[in-house]
Amino acid sequence: MEIKVENAKDEQAPLLAVTLLPESVEKTLIQKAISQTFESTAHLANLLPTGSVLAFQLLSPIFTNQGDCDPVSRAMTAALVALCGFSCFLLSFTDSFMDGKGHVCYGFATTRGLWIIDGSTILPPELAAKYRLRFIDFMHAFMSLMVFAAVALFDQDVVNCFYPSPSDETTELLTTLPVAFGVVFSMLFVAFPTRRHGIGFPISTS
């Protein structure tokens, strides 16, 4: 009886198949900007009160119905944007300090000093002068409002709610405008930093 031995080299098959990788497609300027949305939003959000940004990011998908708005949801979204923007503006005038018992006290800056919200303590005049309202506070409030506008424009649900079928020019504007706002006002925050530690901002230990 003959036993045939076939050539192993002829029968050998590759263990791993060669996987072809898809060719990379070059992104357009708009696609590159959209791909950086979350990174840019996170960076800009650090310049704003935490509570205002968190409330906007949590409620935005609900109010906008994930971008599919009717007149009622559009009005609610406009109210949400206006309310969160106003809170960013208003909270720029708040500040905090730590009293002798280690409790953090919050208040609003006034021309006379710091008005404590809960009235638990009264600052002496020499210390209250440190927290007095200044012109740069209005500048920071305006910059916070503009930065929040950039964050809102980065939200695709909000954009789709107000502009469901934008033209090419509008799409380009809605893409480049928040980037420009973010760059310009981030640079202004670096050039003119705030010394306040208000509600939603890091707490002062002084």
Kinemage of the C-alpha trace (Angstrom):
@kinemage 1
@onewidth
@group {chain A} dominant
@subgroup {mainchain}
@vectorlist {calphas} color= white
{ca met a 1} P 0.000 0.000 0.000
{ca glu a 2} L 1.429 3.280 -1.049
{ca ile a 3} L 1.182 6.355 1.169
{ca lys a 4} L 1.289 9.631 -0.684
{ca val a 5} L 2.843 12.534 1.093
{ca glu a 6} L 1.804 15.833 -0.368
{ca asn a 7} L 4.120 18.767 -0.387
{ca ala a 8} L 3.425 20.781 2.768
{ca lys a 9} L 4.567 23.960 1.092
{ca asp a 10} L 1.871 23.629 -1.564
{ca glu a 11} L -0.874 23.125 1.046
{ca gln a 12} L 0.355 25.751 3.507
{ca ala a 13} L -1.976 28.734 3.914
{ca pro a 14} L -1.145 31.971 5.609
{ca leu a 15} L -2.210 32.070 9.235
{ca leu a 16} L -3.116 35.747 9.171
{ca ala a 17} L -4.960 37.381 6.359
{ca val a 18} L -3.697 40.679 5.133
{ca thr a 19} L -6.042 43.434 6.255
{ca leu a 20} L -6.337 46.401 3.997
{ca leu a 21} L -6.606 49.682 5.835
{ca pro a 22} L -8.977 52.261 4.419
{ca glu a 23} L -7.361 55.262 2.890
{ca ser a 24} L -7.458 58.344 5.057
{ca val a 25} L -9.736 61.043 3.785
{ca glu a 26} L -8.510 64.573 4.125
{ca lys a 27} L -10.810 66.604 6.357
{ca thr a 28} L -12.145 69.962 5.331
{ca leu a 29} L -11.775 73.044 7.489
{ca ile a 30} L -15.330 72.687 8.810
{ca gln a 31} L -14.856 69.001 9.642
{ca lys a 32} L -11.627 69.759 11.507
{ca ala a 33} L -13.370 72.439 13.513
{ca ile a 34} L -16.278 70.135 14.369
{ca ser a 35} L -13.905 67.338 15.408
{ca gln a 36} L -12.365 69.687 17.976
{ca thr a 37} L -15.728 70.735 19.403
{ca phe a 38} L -15.556 68.771 22.654
{ca glu a 39} L -11.949 69.742 23.330
{ca ser a 40} L -12.654 73.407 22.670
{ca thr a 41} L -15.824 73.351 24.744
{ca ala a 42} L -14.006 71.777 27.684
{ca his a 43} L -11.270 74.395 27.472
{ca leu a 44} L -13.709 77.307 27.310
{ca ala a 45} L -15.881 75.875 30.086
{ca asn a 46} L -12.939 76.240 32.489
{ca leu a 47} L -13.315 80.017 32.150
{ca leu a 48} L -16.981 79.951 33.206
{ca pro a 49} L -18.916 79.177 36.400
{ca thr a 50} L -19.160 75.411 36.756
{ca gly a 51} L -22.846 75.357 37.674
{ca ser a 52} L -23.955 77.441 34.686
{ca val a 53} L -22.044 75.324 32.177
{ca leu a 54} L -23.134 72.052 33.778
{ca ala a 55} L -26.792 73.116 33.783
{ca phe a 56} L -26.570 74.114 30.123
{ca gln a 57} L -24.873 70.880 29.058
{ca leu a 58} L -27.386 68.746 30.969
{ca leu a 59} L -30.540 70.581 29.880
{ca ser a 60} L -29.573 71.411 26.314
{ca pro a 61} L -30.297 67.939 24.820
{ca ile a 62} L -33.645 67.874 26.642
{ca phe a 63} L -34.812 71.366 25.745
{ca thr a 64} L -33.695 71.071 22.110
{ca asn a 65} L -35.091 67.542 21.694
{ca gln a 66} L -31.606 66.658 20.443
{ca gly a 67} L -31.740 69.321 17.753
{ca asp a 68} L -35.246 68.579 16.477
{ca cys a 69} L -37.118 71.660 17.740
{ca asp a 70} L -40.690 72.809 17.435
{ca pro a 71} L -41.726 76.392 18.334
{ca val a 72} L -42.175 75.518 22.021
{ca ser a 73} L -38.827 73.771 22.420
{ca arg a 74} L -37.144 76.561 20.451
{ca ala a 75} L -38.515 79.136 22.888
{ca met a 76} L -37.432 77.002 25.851
{ca thr a 77} L -33.949 76.648 24.364
{ca ala a 78} L -33.701 80.409 23.871
{ca ala a 79} L -34.727 80.915 27.505
{ca leu a 80} L -32.136 78.363 28.653
{ca val a 81} L -29.342 80.055 26.695
{ca ala a 82} L -30.382 83.485 27.969
{ca leu a 83} L -30.646 82.329 31.591
{ca cys a 84} L -27.295 80.511 31.603
{ca gly a 85} L -25.621 83.434 29.833
{ca phe a 86} L -27.047 85.876 32.390
{ca ser a 87} L -25.835 83.670 35.249
{ca cys a 88} L -22.315 83.652 33.767
{ca phe a 89} L -22.479 87.456 33.574
{ca leu a 90} L -23.878 87.896 37.084
{ca leu a 91} L -21.611 85.387 38.834
{ca ser a 92} L -18.580 87.270 37.546
{ca phe a 93} L -19.355 89.851 40.254
{ca thr a 94} L -19.275 87.310 43.088
{ca asp a 95} L -16.320 86.582 45.326
{ca ser a 96} L -15.515 84.470 48.357
{ca phe a 97} L -13.307 84.409 51.411
{ca met a 98} L -12.685 82.102 54.355
{ca asp a 99} L -13.617 83.349 57.802
{ca gly a 100} L -11.843 82.618 61.060
{ca lys a 101} L -13.831 79.408 61.556
{ca gly a 102} L -12.789 78.027 58.181
{ca his a 103} L -16.176 78.582 56.564
{ca val a 104} L -16.320 79.839 52.991
{ca cys a 105} L -18.508 82.926 52.623
{ca tyr a 106} L -19.818 84.156 49.271
{ca gly a 107} L -20.919 87.631 48.364
{ca phe a 108} L -21.442 90.186 45.593
{ca ala a 109} L -18.882 92.873 44.897
{ca thr a 110} L -20.201 96.399 45.432
{ca thr a 111} L -18.686 99.871 45.362
{ca arg a 112} L -18.286 99.635 49.156
{ca gly a 113} L -16.859 96.150 49.341
{ca leu a 114} L -18.338 92.648 49.486
{ca trp a 115} L -22.019 92.131 50.325
{ca ile a 116} L -22.240 88.732 52.044
{ca ile a 117} L -25.192 86.766 50.684
{ca asp a 118} L -26.213 85.017 53.910
{ca gly a 119} L -25.244 87.936 56.153
{ca ser a 120} L -23.282 85.624 58.443
{ca thr a 121} L -20.390 88.049 58.845
{ca ile a 122} L -19.366 91.614 58.146
{ca leu a 123} L -15.973 92.461 56.714
{ca pro a 124} L -13.967 95.270 58.297
{ca pro a 125} L -13.596 98.332 56.023
{ca glu a 126} L -9.915 97.750 55.316
{ca leu a 127} L -10.584 94.163 54.206
{ca ala a 128} L -13.791 95.034 52.353
{ca ala a 129} L -11.855 97.490 50.152
{ca lys a 130} L -9.985 94.520 48.706
{ca tyr a 131} L -13.213 93.135 47.226
{ca arg a 132} L -14.582 96.444 45.939
{ca leu a 133} L -16.248 96.541 42.520
{ca arg a 134} L -13.895 97.627 39.730
{ca phe a 135} L -14.108 98.329 36.020
{ca ile a 136} L -12.286 95.099 35.158
{ca asp a 137} L -15.153 93.168 36.750
{ca phe a 138} L -17.485 94.442 34.032
{ca met a 139} L -14.879 93.468 31.455
{ca his a 140} L -14.677 89.934 32.863
{ca ala a 141} L -18.473 89.699 32.952
{ca phe a 142} L -18.700 90.664 29.281
{ca met a 143} L -15.929 88.209 28.356
{ca ser a 144} L -17.713 85.435 30.289
{ca leu a 145} L -20.883 86.183 28.358
{ca met a 146} L -19.039 85.970 25.030
{ca val a 147} L -17.262 82.761 26.009
{ca phe a 148} L -20.602 81.213 26.958
{ca ala a 149} L -21.944 82.278 23.564
{ca ala a 150} L -19.056 80.356 22.003
{ca val a 151} L -19.866 77.293 24.127
{ca ala a 152} L -23.520 77.507 23.082
{ca leu a 153} L -22.562 77.766 19.400
{ca phe a 154} L -20.337 74.711 19.768
{ca asp a 155} L -23.427 72.739 20.830
{ca gln a 156} L -24.769 71.124 17.668
{ca asp a 157} L -28.192 70.554 19.219
{ca val a 158} L -28.602 74.284 19.826
{ca val a 159} L -27.353 75.151 16.348
{ca asn a 160} L -29.684 72.611 14.718
{ca cys a 161} L -32.570 73.925 16.802
{ca phe a 162} L -32.269 77.508 15.537
{ca tyr a 163} L -30.792 76.710 12.113
{ca pro a 164} L -32.214 73.343 10.975
{ca ser a 165} L -31.298 73.883 7.300
{ca pro a 166} L -28.542 76.504 7.150
{ca ser a 167} L -27.005 77.695 3.927
{ca asp a 168} L -23.324 77.122 3.181
{ca glu a 169} L -22.475 80.661 4.256
{ca thr a 170} L -24.409 80.271 7.515
{ca thr a 171} L -22.769 76.911 8.217
{ca glu a 172} L -19.322 78.403 7.706
{ca leu a 173} L -20.205 81.350 9.957
{ca leu a 174} L -21.607 79.114 12.703
{ca thr a 175} L -18.424 77.035 12.574
{ca thr a 176} L -15.842 79.814 12.537
{ca leu a 177} L -17.584 82.294 14.860
{ca pro a 178} L -17.356 80.239 18.095
{ca val a 179} L -13.731 79.379 17.301
{ca ala a 180} L -12.945 83.071 16.876
{ca phe a 181} L -14.816 83.944 20.069
{ca gly a 182} L -12.966 81.229 21.964
{ca val a 183} L -9.520 82.282 20.769
{ca val a 184} L -9.996 86.032 21.248
{ca phe a 185} L -11.621 85.959 24.668
{ca ser a 186} L -9.372 83.172 25.969
{ca met a 187} L -6.420 85.422 25.143
{ca leu a 188} L -8.126 88.323 26.912
{ca phe a 189} L -8.653 86.161 30.000
{ca val a 190} L -4.942 85.346 29.978
{ca ala a 191} L -3.968 88.992 29.459
{ca phe a 192} L -6.422 90.271 32.099
{ca pro a 193} L -6.889 87.448 34.627
{ca thr a 194} L -9.533 87.724 37.303
{ca arg a 195} L -8.588 87.653 40.957
{ca arg a 196} L -12.058 86.799 42.145
{ca his a 197} L -13.124 83.349 43.369
{ca gly a 198} L -16.872 83.591 43.052
{ca ile a 199} L -19.687 81.078 42.959
{ca gly a 200} L -18.773 78.247 40.591
{ca phe a 201} L -15.075 79.171 40.548
{ca pro a 202} L -12.113 77.836 42.560
{ca ile a 203} L -12.368 78.839 46.227
{ca ser a 204} L -9.998 81.395 47.672
{ca thr a 205} L -8.067 80.428 50.771
{ca ser a 206} L -7.374 84.018 51.769
